[in-house]
């Protein structure tokens, strides 16, 4: 299919009627900061909570800590 045919098919699809196009010209490439492996002691209930949310629990713990730091710096 050509780009024009794809656009026409999307426009005629009722499931896409309410989806607004994304303007990617303002998108930024974000390189995540380098991670450093450390050893940290956390309460077991905290570990259990984050692990229960599924894969990526360390990434979520990192996000919570980053949010905390951001809030402290702003205040």
N, C-alpha and C positions, 0 to 999 in steps of 0.2 A: 504494500500500500504506500502511496505517496503521503507526504505530510498533509497535503490538502485533504486527501481522502480520510485520513485519521481524524483531522479536526472536524470535518463534516460529520463523521460517525459519532464523535463525542458530543457535538452540538445536538444531534438528533436523539441521543440517549437520555431518557427521562431521569435516570438515576444520577446523571451528572448536571442536571438543570440548576441545582442550587450550589454547586461547587464553584468557588471563585478561582480564577487562575492565579498562580503564584508568580510574582515578579522576581525572578532569580537574579536580576542585574544588581541588586543590593546585597546579595549573598556574600558572606565572608568565609574564607577558609580558616578554620580554627584548628591549630595543632595542640593537642592535649599536652599538658605539662608532663615532663618525665616523672615516672613513678620511682620511688625508692622503697625497697623491701626493708621492713622493720619488724621487730617483735613487740607486740603490745598486749597487755592483759586487759580483757574486757569481761564484764559480768556475763555469766552463761546465759541468762535470760535475754540479754541484748543480742548475743550471737544467734541464739535460737530464733529470735524474732526476725532478724535480717535474713537468715538462711531459709526460713519458712516462706519468704517472698519469692524464692526461686533462685536460679543462677544469677550471678552478678552481685552477691551480697557485699563483697568487699568494695565494689564500685559504689553501691548505695551508702555504705558507711562513710566512704570518702566524700560523697556528695553532701551528706548531713554535716560532716565536719567543715566542709568548705562553706556551706550556708551559714554555719555558726560564726566562722571567722569573718565572713562578709558582713554579717549583722553587727558584730562587735566593732569592726572598723568604721562602719557607717554611723554608729551611735556615739 
